[in-house]
Amino acid sequence: MIRVLGNEEPHGVGEKSVVENIFKDGGSLMKVLDFEHRREQTEMAIAVVDALQNGTHLLFEAGTGVGKSLAYLIPSLIHAIQNNRPCVVATNTINLQEQLLEKDIPAVRKVFESDEKYHWFADFQCALLVGRANYLCSTRLHRALSGQADFLDGGQRKELERIAEWSNYGAMEGIRQEMSPPPSTVVWDQVNADSSLCSNKRCHPDHCCYRRARARVEGANLVIINHSLLFSLLGAGFGPGGDEGGVLFADDFIVFDEAHEMPDVASDHLGLSISSWALETFLRRLYNPRRGKGLLKLAGRLSDLEAVENAIQAVEDFFQFLNVESLGQRERSRLVEKGRLPMEVFPPLSLVLRKLVELGEVCEDETTKLEIKDQAKRMQGYLNGLSEVFDLKNPDAVYWMERTGKKNQIIHLRSAPLKVAEILRDELFAKKSSIIMTSATLTRKGKADSFRKEVGVDNADERVVKSPFDYQHNMQIRIMSDFPEPQSRDRSLYLNCLFQAIDMAARSMEGGTLVLFTNYADLEYCYYNLRGPWSKLGRSVYAQGQGFSRSELRSKMLDEGDVLLLGAESFWKGFDAKGACLSQVILTRLPFENPGHPIMEAKTERLEAEGKSSFLEITIPKSVIRFRQGIGRLIRSHTDMGDLLILDSRILHKRYGAHFLSELPNRDYRLEQMQEIMGEMESD
């Protein structure tokens, strides 16, 4: 499975001594990369070595600026090579993946190459693993170009030609994310590797991007993957199986960076999701009656086409019923009773499945037969999923429906396991693999009890090192003591104060300001009210969801240097802008989760049945972690300085506020009053 690099340890040096030499004051890390010595980074690297050598799990919270990536990459690679074991590094964001691939891994290689004692480690092999459907398959591409996917229309044929040109001249890994703009979903589905056609029999690493990626993964010492794919693979039963040990690969070990995201991502990807868009698109790929094209137009009979046409109508009627009758004006609705959804959708979909199975048996063209059999498996998957939702089959899961999409026109049927901890305990922590979990925000009051409970890790070493940054001198913290409560009856008063406070605070600060919201309604209100006044100042106001992607908004902040940026959800975590371009962070509200979400409702019911408080058990721990993440956007380097403004006065006046105040990196905060700011604005 893994390339054998040799059987002798380099010059008889043990793993721990190598790591100590690299990370010590005056060691290779300082000399080669011109880094300053960080005691916290050394402590983390040695803790990782100990966990891997002892075969134990490790929870390591390392504050911003510790240098977590190198602290786990170097000892992990040394252990992987010396013990011929694959290391899997799981991240949650593309930004961190790119940082690892483009910056940190080359830096590690440079360190190993710098000293002949470490040359043995320098030739490590690294591979990126993404979902199979993200890769281009040359066999399917050639088949589509030769006309065997002639149900594509003119515009889609041009898109196919663009993909072909990219594959010949621009593809590196051969994944769709490399293309700009991204390829059409309809066309990409005809050429990606998620098909039985893409097999060892038909495809070879010399010409197939997916097979080449598989070969790299199988020969890699280090495999980088995202949390979503890892948990999806776990849910699908992927892994070595038997008594080999290992989670994804035989005898592997795993490092979860951004580990605070594990519970939510696991919940999302160990559950079920069926969307109106996905099911309708799937059927129209079989046969689109409006265009008279589709896979079954090539291989099917008239009765097969009629069956698909009837199924499309049944699916449209089904989701329209959910939209109007079940959801109504609500964004989401929990499913709590069996048999409450219309059953009429099952017969036409079941008929399509039977037609596909029949065609898969009689079709003479081998490649078309494989395509049809793949579609039959997918159809069976949709029917199984719908059946589970209709019958609420899993008593340890919560089921609901919701609207998504830019125009809220897509209906989703979803489920999520309520006992994620039990699943991960069995599928992850019970394996014969060390699991390293690290993040800047794993603990509350210095303890990771809530996180342990959420992910189901019972036995793990627990370590915490603080950030080396000087928050006492580099961060000023202000709290509005008289700000109206966000849930007050007079929302107009709250929104007016919110807009005025943001405007005044951002105007008074040199450099850029990031404002973090907990809902889009407040964000949009402030955005539309701030645009006009700020345009007169010659300064830009940008907002999440208003025409730019997150990476584009970050570039705007870096390039312009004095923008006002309004963000929600993902901007609380992982948004990184160093220097004066981000001089101020404003937290509009304490980041409590929506208590009406079906998952929260179901968990609350279970806890109340046990005589426990969901607010104390779930809401407070999650909110405190997110609060810390929001604060962490401000100081990103030793030289960063900035202002943190908290507008939610509940942090001072409510009993639960103490949980948040105790997590401030600088306890020497200053109280201010909104009345004073309003008075200053009126005098101006």
N, C-alpha and C positions, 0 to 999 in steps of 0.2 A: 504493500500500500504506500509506504513512505520510502523515499530514496535513502539508501544506506550510505552514510558519508564516511564511515570508518568505525573501527571497534576500539581504538585506543583513545584515552583522554589526552588532550594536548599537554604534553610535557608533565603529565601526572597531576595537573592542577585540578582541584575539585571545583564544583559549580559555585559554591559560596565564596571561595577565595577569589575566583575570577570576578564575580560580581562586586565584591568588596574593593578589589583593585581598580575596577572601572569607575565606581561611584565615589571613592574616597576623596577627601580634600587633596587636590593635586593629582588626581587620577586621570585616566584616559578621557573621561567625559569632559573634564575641564580643559585638558591640553588640546584635544582634537577638535572639539566643537566650540571652544572658547566660551564655555558655560561657567557661571559661578557655582560654587559648591552649595548644594541645598541639603542640609541635614535631613529634612523630611523626606526627600526623594531617596536618599540612601536607606533610610529606615524602611521605606515601602519596598524597595528592591530586595532587601534582605528578607523581609516578611514573605514576599512572593517565592523566593528560593526555598525558604523553610516549608511553606505549604506544599510546594510541588514535590520536594524530596520526601516529605512525610505523608503525602497522599491525602492531605486534609483540605477542607474548604476554607476560604478566607474572605472576610468582609473588610474592605479597607476604604475608609473615607479620607480623601486627601483634598485639602482646600485648594482653591484656585491658585495656580502658580507653582504648585509642587512639582509638576512635570510627570504626571501619572503615566503617560504613554511610554516614555523611555524606561520608567521604573518597572513596568511589567513586560515590555517587549524584550529587553536585553536578557533578564533571567529566564524568561519563557523560551526564547530561542536557544539559549545555552542548554536548557533542560531538554528541549525537543530534540536537538541534534545529538547530545550525548546519550540519550535514552531511546533514540529512534522512535519518538512519539510525535504525532501531529498536534500542533497547538492551534486552537480555533479562537480567534478574537472576534467577538460580537459587539457591534456598535449600533446605536439607534439612529444616528443622523448621517446623511451623505457627507456633510461637512467634515465630520470626524473621520469617516472612511477616507476622504480625499487627503486629509492631513496625514493620516497614517501612511498612505501609499506614496504621496508626493514629497513629504517632509521627514517624518519620523523614521520610516524604514530605511531610506537612503542614509540617514544620520547613523543609524545602528550599524549598517554595513561599513560605513566610514570608520567607526570606532573599532570594529573587528579587524579591519584592514590595516589599522595604524600600528599594530604591534604583532610581531611574529608569533607571540604566545597565543594570540587570538585568531590567527589566520584560519585555523581549522573551522571556525564558526562563520567566516565571512561569506562562504559560498552557499548560504542558506537559500532555499527556494520559497517564494511567496506566491500565493494565488488568491484572486478575488472570486468569491462564489456568490452569484445572484440567481434568482429564480430562472428555471429553464426557459420559460416563455420570453425572457428578456434577450435571449441569444438568437442570432440569425443562423438558420440551417441552410447550407448551400444546396443540398438536395432539393428541398422544398422551393428554394428561390429559382433554381433552374427549371423545375417543373412548372412553376407559375409563369416564368418568362416564355416557356415553350407553348403556352396557350392552354395548359391543363387547368388553369384557374381563370378561364375566359368569362366567368361570371362577374369579373371586375369591369366597371365602366371606364370611360375614357380618362377621367380625372384620376381614377385609382390606378390605371395602367401607367400613367405618368409618375405616380407615387412609387409604383413598383420599379420603374426604371431608375428613379432617384436612389432607391435602396440598393439596386444593383451597382450603380456607379459608386456609391459610398463603400460597398463591400469590396470593390476592386481597388479603390484609391485612398479611402479615408478611414476604414475600420481598423481599430487597434484590438480591443477585446472582442469586438463584434456584438456589442450589446446596444439596444435601441437608445439608451441614454446618451450615447455618443453622437447621435444625429441631431442636428439643429436646422430647422424646427423638428420636433419629434415626428416620427412616421405616423400615418393614419392607423388607427387601431384595426380597422377592417382589413387593410392591406397587410399589416404586420402579422395578423393572425394566420395569413396564408403562407408565411415564410419563416415563422419562428420555430424553435426547436421543440416545442411542446407537442410532439406528434410521434406516433410509432414509426413514421417514415424516417425520423432522425434516430438511427440505430447504428450499432457497430457494424452491422451487415452492409448498410448503404453509405454510411458517412465515415470519414477518416479525419484524424486531427490535422492532416496536411491541408485540407480544404474546408472543413466544417468548424465554425467558430465554437459551437457548443462542445464538440468532441475534443477540440484543442483545449478548451477550458477544463473539461473533465480530466484530461491527461495531466494538466498542470496541477489540479487539485490533488489528484492521486499521488503526485510526486512531490507535494509541497511539505515543508516543515511548518509553515505558517499559512493558515487559511483565514481570510477575512470575510465576514458574513454580517448581515444586519439582523437585528433582533427578530424582525417580522418573519424573515425566511427561516431562521432557526426554529422558532416556535411552530411555524407551519409544518416544517419537516417533522418535528416531534409529534405534532398532532396527527400526521399522516403515517406514523409508525416507522419513519426512516431511521436507520441506524444499524449497527453491526449485529445486534441481536445475540442470542445465545449467552455463553459465559465469557465472551471475549473481553467484555468491559468496553467502556467508551460510550459516548452519547451520540455523536454523528458518525465517527470513524472508530475503528478498532483501537483501543488503548489511547484515546485522545485525552486532552484536558482543555478546559474552556476558560477564557477571560471575558467577562462581561464588563465593558466600559459603558459609561452612562447607565449603570446598573439600576439606578432609581426608577428607570422606565420599565423594568422587567415585569412587574405585576400587571400594569395596564396593557402592555403589548401582548403578553401571554394571554390575557383575557380576550383581547381582540382576535387573536389568531388561533386560539384553541376552540373558538366558537364557530358559528355558522353565519353566512351572509349570502343572501340571494337578492339581486336587484332586478327591478323591472327592465332596466336598460340591458343588463347582461343576458337575461333570458330571451328578451325579444330579439336582441342582436344575434344570439346563437341560432334562433329559429330562422331568421332572415338569411343567415349564411347558408343554411340548408336549402332554402328556396325563398326568394323575394318575389312575391306575386306582382308587385308594382313594376319591377324591372324585368321580370321573367327570367331571372338568373339565379344561380346557386349551385351548390355541390350536387343536389339531387336532380337538377335539370340535365346534368351530364350523365347520371347513372340511374336515375329513378324512372318510375312509371307515372302515368297520369294520376293514379290513385295515391301515390306517394306525395305528389305535389299538393293535391287537394287536402291530404291529411295535415301537411305543414301549414297550409293556408288556414285551415280551421283552428289549428293550435295557436297560431298567431292571434287570431280574433279572440279566442278564449283567454289567452294571457292578457291581452289588452283590456278585456272586460273585467277580468279578475283584479288587476291592479287599479283600474278605475273605480271599482267598488271599494277597495281599500282606501283609496284617496278620498272619496266623497263620503262614504258611509262609515268607515271605521276611524279614519283620522280626522275628517272634518277640518276644523280650524287649527287642530293641534299639530305640533311638529313631530311628535312621537307618541306612541301609545303602547302600553304593555299588554301582552297577551297572557291572560291568567286562566281562561276556561278552554277546555278542549272542544273541538267541533264548532267554533264560532265563526270560522271562515268558510266561504262558499266552496263546495267540493267539485263544482262543474268543470274546473280546470284539469282535473286528473284524467278523465277518459281521453280527451284529445291528445294530451301529452303522452299518455301510455300508448296510444295508437302510433304516434310518431316513433316511439322507442321500438315497437314491434316491427314497423316498416324498416327501420335502420338495421335491426338484427337480421331481418330477412335479406335485405340487400347486401349486408356484409357476408352472407353465406353464398349468394349466387353471383356476385359481381366478378367478372373475369379479369379485369385489369387489377393487378396486384396492388399497385400504389393507391388507386382509388378505393379498393377494398379496405386497406389499412386506414385511410382517412375516414371512411364510413364507420368502421369499428371504433375509432377514436370518438366520433360524434355520438355513437351509441353509449359509450361509457359516460360521456358528459351528460347525456340526457338522463341516464340512470342516476347520476349524481344529483341532478336537479330534482328528480322525482323523490329520491331519498330525503333530500333536504326539505322539500315541501311537506312530505309526510311527517317528518320530525316536528316541524313547526305546527302543523295542523293538530297533531296529537300531543304536543308538549311532552315528548317522550322522555326527556331527561329531567328527573325531579331535582337534580342538583344544578340546573341551568335556569337562566331567566330568558324569556322570549319577548320580543317586541317588534313593532314596525315603526319606520320613520321616513321622513322626507329628506332628500339630499340633493346636491347639484346646484349649479349657479342660479337656476330659476326654481329650485325646490320642486322639480317635476319628476325626480326619480324616487321610486318607492323601494325601500329595503325591508326585507324580513331578516331579522337578526336573532342570534342567541349568544350567550356568553356563560361560561361555567362559573358557578358561585364558589366552587372549591378549587380555585387555581392552585392554592398551596398544596393540596393533596396530590394534584396531578404532577406538579413540579417535584414534589418530594419523591415520587415514584420514578418519573421519567428523566429526572435531571440529577438530583442529589443522591439518589440511591445507587447510581452507577459507580463503577470503579474508576472515577475520574475526579481529579481536583477541579473545583469550580472557584475561580477568583472573581470576586465582584467588587468593582471600584466605582466611585463617583465622588463629586464634591458635596453631595447631599444625600447621605444614607441614614443619618441619625437625627434624633431629636433629643435635646438635652444631653448630647454625648453618647446616647445609647441607640442601637439599631433594632430595638425590640419590635417596633411596628413593621419594619421592613422584613425582619426574619419571619414574622407571623404571616405576612402577605405572600411570601414566596415559598414558605415551607421548608426553610433550612434550619434544622434543629442543632446540628453540631458544626460550628464554624468558629475559627479564630476571628476576633473582632479587634480592629485597630483604627485609631483616629489620629491624624496629624493635621495641624492647623495650617492655614495659608501663611506663606512667608511674607505676605504683603503687610505694610504698615497702615492698617485701617484707621488707627487712632489719629494719625496725622494726615492721611491722604483722603479720607472720606468724612464729609460733613453730613450729619443726619438732622433733618427737620421734620417735625410732625405737626400737622394742623390740629389744634386742640378743640376747635369749635366748629369743625366742618359738619354740615348736615348729614345725617345718616342716609345711606343710599336707598334704603327701603322705606324712607319716610313717606307720608301720604302725599306731600307736595313735591312731586318729582320735578316740577319746573324749577323750584328753588334749588334743588340739588344739582340739576343739570346746568343751571346758570352759574352756580358757584364753581362747578367742575370746569366749565369752559373758561371762566374768568381766572381761576387759580392757575390753570395750565398756561394760559396766555401770558399772565404776569410773570410766572416763574421762568418760562422759556425765554421771554424777552430779556430778562435781567441776567441771563447766563451767557457768557461767551462760549462758543462751541455748540455742539449739538445736544438735543434733548430727546430721550426715549421715554414715551408715556405708555405704561402698561395697563390695559383694561382687562376686565373679566367678562365683558359681553360686547357684542358688536353694535348694539343699539346705542349705547353711550359713546362708543368710539365714533360712529358715524355722525352723531349729533355734534360732537366736538370738531370733527374734521370739517364738516360743512360750515360751521360757524367761525372756524379759524382761518380758512383759506383766504377770504377776502382781506381781513386786516393784515395778514402776513405777506400777502402779495404786494401790498403797499410798502412794506418794509424791505422788499427785495429779497426775502428769505422764503425758502420752500417748506411747505407742509406736505408730508406724505402719510399714507395710511395703508395698513394691511387690507387687501381686498379691493383696492382702488387702482387697479391697472398695472401693478408691478408685483413680481414675485419677491419672495423673501430675500433671495440673493441679490436681486436688482436693488431692493431697498437698502440693503447693507452697502452696496456700491455707491448709491446716492449719498448716503451718510458719510462714507469715507472720502468721496470726491469733493463734495460741497463744503463739508466741515462745520456747517452751522444750521443744519436742518432740524425741523421738529417732526419726529416720527412717532406715529400712533400705532401700537400693535396690541394684539391679544393672543391668547393661547400659546402658540409655538414661540412667540417672542419672549416669553418669560424664561425660556431655557435655550441654551445653545446659541443665542445670538451674540456674536463676538465682534466688537469694534473697539480697537485700542486707540488711545490718544485723545486729544482734545475734541475730536469729532463727536465723541460721546462724553460730555462733561456732566450730564445730569440724567438721573433716572427718577421718574415720578410714578409711584404706585397709587393708582386711583382708588382701589379697594383691596381689602384682604381677600386673597384668592380662594374663596370657598367653592367647593364643587356644587353643581346643580343638584339639590336634594330630590328633585322630581325625576331624575333619570332612572329608567327601569332597573339598572344594575344597583343603583343606590337604594331604591325602594325595596328591592328584594333582600339586599344585605341588611337593611334597617329592620325589616320584618324578622329576619332570623336572629339578629342580635337582641331585639326586644323580647322575642320568645325565650331567650336565655337570660333575660333580666339585665341586659347591658345597654349602654347608650351608644348609638351609632355616631353621635356627634363627637364623643370622646374617643371612641375606638377607631373611627375611619376619618371623619371630616377634619378634625383638628390635626392629626398627624399628616394627612395629605396636604392640607393647606399650609402648614408650617414649612414643609419641604418646598412647595412651590414658591412661597414667600422668600425663602432663602435663595432659590434659583433666580428670582426676579432681582434681588439685591445684587446677586453675583454678576449681573450684566455690566455693572458700573466700573469696577476696578479689575482690569485685565492684565496689568503688568506692574512692575515695581515703580515705574514712573507715572502711572496714571493717578490723577487726582479728580475728585468729583463730588457732586452734591446729590444726596438721596432725599427726596421729598415724599412723605407719606401723607396722603390726604384723608385717609379713613380714620376718623377720630375714635372709632370703636376700639382701636388698639389701646387707648388710654382709659376708656370708660366702661368697657365690658370685662367681666371676670376672665374670659378666655383670652383677652388681650395680652396677659402676662406670658402666654405660650409664645407669642410672636416677639414681644419685647426682649425676651431672654435670648433670642437668636440673632439679635442685631450685632454685627461685628464690632461696632463702636457704641458703647453704652452711654457715651457722653452726648446724647441728642438734645436738640433745642426745640422748645415748644413755640409755635407761632399761632396767630389768630387770623382767621379769614377776614374778620371785620377790619383789621389793620390794612390788609392788602386791598380790600374794596375801597377803603378810605384813601389810600395812596393813588389808586386808579382814578377816583373821582376828582382828586386834587390836580392830577395831571391833565 
